[in-house]
Amino acid sequence: MKFFLDTADLAEIEEAASWGALAGVTTNPTLYARIGGKLDDFHNHIKRICDIVGPACPVSAESVAMTRDEIVRDGR
């Protein structure tokens, strides 16, 4: 069985990753705010999630940008 998490909580992600059953993570600024995160650190938090799950596990995160160019930059 594979699990997809909808969270920004690094401890939850680390635990699920340790089970070997994590198939993906979806997060967004609202979930990040619930754990006390600040918008100006959201990109770094997404990088930390990617480091935890590794390259084979997809991470879906909403952009916090307001313009087309910023959205493309966020995606990259």
Protein Blocks (a to p, Z undefined) as FASTA:
>chain_A
ZZddddfbfklmmmmmmnopafbdcddfklmmmnopafklmmmmmmmmmmmnommlccdd
ddfbfbfklmmmmmZZ
